[in-house]
Amino acid sequence: MKTLAIYSRKGGSGKSTVSIHLAVVASAVQRVILVGADPQASTSAWGIERAGHNSSAAPLVARCDPGSIAEVLDSARAAGFELAVIDCPPHATAGTMDLLKAA
């Protein structure tokens, strides 16, 4: 499974927007999981909103804390996902290196 981590140390730089758009476009041709690891939870809120309006909502949106990224990605890989897009937090926190190493 390929994994992309969208990261910048600056908040408000468009990480969540880029993550969502990449995941949506890629989901047209492969199974994609969008992982929201940002405490602001913008991708999770987007996923909930989208699911409420679209019964075939893709990509799958999952929320996780940075320290549990290995387990989330292992489960996604086992479930047959082909791409993971990680929306990272806007600052170096415990577990941020785990997110970046995963990609």
Phi and psi restraints in degrees (value plus and minus 20) as a CYANA .aco file:
   2 LYS   PHI    -100.0   -60.0
   2 LYS   PSI     126.7   166.7
   3 THR   PHI    -155.0  -115.0
   3 THR   PSI     108.1   148.1
   4 LEU   PHI    -134.5   -94.5
   4 LEU   PSI     112.2   152.2
   5 ALA   PHI    -132.2   -92.2
   5 ALA   PSI     103.5   143.5
   6 ILE   PHI    -119.1   -79.1
   6 ILE   PSI      91.3   131.3
   7 TYR   PHI    -157.0  -117.0
   7 TYR   PSI     120.9   160.9
   8 SER   PHI    -176.4  -136.4
   8 SER   PSI     125.3   165.3
   9 ARG   PHI     -99.3   -59.3
   9 ARG   PSI     -22.1    17.9
  10 LYS   PHI    -123.9   -83.9
  10 LYS   PSI     108.8   148.8
  11 GLY   PHI     -92.2   -52.2
  11 GLY   PSI     131.1   171.1
  12 GLY   PHI      54.8    94.8
  12 GLY   PSI      -2.5    37.5
  13 SER   PHI    -111.8   -71.8
  13 SER   PSI     -21.6    18.4
  14 GLY   PHI      81.2   121.2
  14 GLY   PSI      -5.0    35.0
  15 LYS   PHI     -78.7   -38.7
  15 LYS   PSI     -68.0   -28.0
  16 SER   PHI     -84.9   -44.9
  16 SER   PSI     -63.0   -23.0
  17 THR   PHI     -81.4   -41.4
  17 THR   PSI     -66.6   -26.6
  18 VAL   PHI     -83.0   -43.0
  18 VAL   PSI     -63.6   -23.6
  19 SER   PHI     -78.9   -38.9
  19 SER   PSI     -68.0   -28.0
  20 ILE   PHI     -82.8   -42.8
  20 ILE   PSI     -67.2   -27.2
  21 HIS   PHI     -84.9   -44.9
  21 HIS   PSI     -63.0   -23.0
  22 LEU   PHI     -80.2   -40.2
  22 LEU   PSI     -65.3   -25.3
  23 ALA   PHI     -84.7   -44.7
  23 ALA   PSI     -61.4   -21.4
  24 VAL   PHI     -85.3   -45.3
  24 VAL   PSI     -66.7   -26.7
  25 VAL   PHI     -83.1   -43.1
  25 VAL   PSI     -65.4   -25.4
  26 ALA   PHI     -86.2   -46.2
  26 ALA   PSI     -49.7    -9.7
  27 SER   PHI     -88.3   -48.3
  27 SER   PSI     -30.9     9.1
  28 ALA   PHI     -91.0   -51.0
  28 ALA   PSI     -40.9    -0.9
  29 VAL   PHI    -147.9  -107.9
  29 VAL   PSI     -24.4    15.6
  30 GLN   PHI    -176.9  -136.9
  30 GLN   PSI     146.0   186.0
  31 ARG   PHI     -99.4   -59.4
  31 ARG   PSI     101.9   141.9
  32 VAL   PHI    -145.2  -105.2
  32 VAL   PSI     118.7   158.7
  33 ILE   PHI    -136.4   -96.4
  33 ILE   PSI     111.4   151.4
  34 LEU   PHI    -124.0   -84.0
  34 LEU   PSI      95.6   135.6
  35 VAL   PHI    -123.3   -83.3
  35 VAL   PSI      98.4   138.4
  36 GLY   PHI    -112.8   -72.8
  36 GLY   PSI      85.2   125.2
  37 ALA   PHI    -128.5   -88.5
  37 ALA   PSI     -13.6    26.4
  38 ASP   PHI    -107.5   -67.5
  38 ASP   PSI     108.4   148.4
  39 PRO   PHI     -81.5   -41.5
  39 PRO   PSI     -39.4     0.6
  40 GLN   PHI     -87.7   -47.7
  40 GLN   PSI     -44.9    -4.9
  41 ALA   PHI      44.1    84.1
  41 ALA   PSI      12.7    52.7
  42 SER   PHI     -83.2   -43.2
  42 SER   PSI     -61.6   -21.6
  43 THR   PHI     -87.6   -47.6
  43 THR   PSI     -56.9   -16.9
  44 SER   PHI     -85.5   -45.5
  44 SER   PSI     -64.1   -24.1
  45 ALA   PHI     -82.1   -42.1
  45 ALA   PSI     -61.1   -21.1
  46 TRP   PHI     -82.0   -42.0
  46 TRP   PSI     -63.9   -23.9
  47 GLY   PHI     -81.6   -41.6
  47 GLY   PSI     -61.1   -21.1
  48 ILE   PHI     -85.6   -45.6
  48 ILE   PSI     -65.2   -25.2
  49 GLU   PHI     -82.4   -42.4
  49 GLU   PSI     -64.9   -24.9
  50 ARG   PHI     -84.6   -44.6
  50 ARG   PSI     -63.5   -23.5
  51 ALA   PHI     -82.1   -42.1
  51 ALA   PSI     -52.2   -12.2
  52 GLY   PHI     -89.2   -49.2
  52 GLY   PSI     -39.4     0.6
  53 HIS   PHI    -133.9   -93.9
  53 HIS   PSI     -27.3    12.7
  54 ASN   PHI    -163.5  -123.5
  54 ASN   PSI      89.8   129.8
  55 SER   PHI     -87.7   -47.7
  55 SER   PSI     -41.2    -1.2
  56 SER   PHI    -126.5   -86.5
  56 SER   PSI      18.9    58.9
  57 ALA   PHI     -80.1   -40.1
  57 ALA   PSI     102.8   142.8
  58 ALA   PHI    -155.0  -115.0
  58 ALA   PSI     124.0   164.0
  59 PRO   PHI    -100.4   -60.4
  59 PRO   PSI     149.6   189.6
  60 LEU   PHI     -90.9   -50.9
  60 LEU   PSI     115.2   155.2
  61 VAL   PHI    -130.3   -90.3
  61 VAL   PSI     107.5   147.5
  62 ALA   PHI    -146.9  -106.9
  62 ALA   PSI     122.7   162.7
  63 ARG   PHI    -128.2   -88.2
  63 ARG   PSI     118.4   158.4
  64 CYS   PHI    -172.7  -132.7
  64 CYS   PSI     136.4   176.4
  65 ASP   PHI    -103.5   -63.5
  65 ASP   PSI     132.0   172.0
  66 PRO   PHI     -74.2   -34.2
  66 PRO   PSI     -53.7   -13.7
  67 GLY   PHI     -89.4   -49.4
  67 GLY   PSI     -35.6     4.4
  68 SER   PHI    -126.8   -86.8
  68 SER   PSI      -3.9    36.1
  69 ILE   PHI     -81.8   -41.8
  69 ILE   PSI     -56.6   -16.6
  70 ALA   PHI     -80.6   -40.6
  70 ALA   PSI     -63.0   -23.0
  71 GLU   PHI     -86.2   -46.2
  71 GLU   PSI     -62.1   -22.1
  72 VAL   PHI     -82.4   -42.4
  72 VAL   PSI     -66.0   -26.0
  73 LEU   PHI     -88.3   -48.3
  73 LEU   PSI     -57.5   -17.5
  74 ASP   PHI     -81.1   -41.1
  74 ASP   PSI     -63.1   -23.1
  75 SER   PHI     -85.4   -45.4
  75 SER   PSI     -60.8   -20.8
  76 ALA   PHI     -84.9   -44.9
  76 ALA   PSI     -61.8   -21.8
  77 ARG   PHI     -81.4   -41.4
  77 ARG   PSI     -65.8   -25.8
  78 ALA   PHI     -84.1   -44.1
  78 ALA   PSI     -49.4    -9.4
  79 ALA   PHI    -104.2   -64.2
  79 ALA   PSI     -20.6    19.4
  80 GLY   PHI      72.8   112.8
  80 GLY   PSI      -6.2    33.8
  81 PHE   PHI     -90.8   -50.8
  81 PHE   PSI     125.7   165.7
  82 GLU   PHI    -124.6   -84.6
  82 GLU   PSI     -40.6    -0.6
  83 LEU   PHI    -163.8  -123.8
  83 LEU   PSI     116.3   156.3
  84 ALA   PHI    -139.1   -99.1
  84 ALA   PSI     111.7   151.7
  85 VAL   PHI    -135.5   -95.5
  85 VAL   PSI     101.8   141.8
  86 ILE   PHI    -126.0   -86.0
  86 ILE   PSI     102.7   142.7
  87 ASP   PHI    -110.4   -70.4
  87 ASP   PSI      85.8   125.8
  88 CYS   PHI    -104.8   -64.8
  88 CYS   PSI     138.5   178.5
  89 PRO   PHI     -89.6   -49.6
  89 PRO   PSI     139.4   179.4
  90 PRO   PHI    -105.4   -65.4
  90 PRO   PSI      -1.6    38.4
  91 HIS   PHI    -175.8  -135.8
  91 HIS   PSI     139.4   179.4
  92 ALA   PHI     -96.8   -56.8
  92 ALA   PSI      90.7   130.7
  93 THR   PHI    -140.0  -100.0
  93 THR   PSI     154.4   194.4
  94 ALA   PHI     -78.5   -38.5
  94 ALA   PSI     106.9   146.9
  95 GLY   PHI      77.3   117.3
  95 GLY   PSI     -31.8     8.2
  96 THR   PHI     -80.7   -40.7
  96 THR   PSI     -60.8   -20.8
  97 MET   PHI     -82.0   -42.0
  97 MET   PSI     -52.8   -12.8
  98 ASP   PHI     -82.0   -42.0
  98 ASP   PSI     -60.5   -20.5
  99 LEU   PHI     -83.2   -43.2
  99 LEU   PSI     -64.9   -24.9
 100 LEU   PHI     -90.9   -50.9
 100 LEU   PSI     -58.1   -18.1
 101 LYS   PHI     -85.9   -45.9
 101 LYS   PSI     -52.4   -12.4
 102 ALA   PHI     -82.6   -42.6
 102 ALA   PSI     -49.2    -9.2
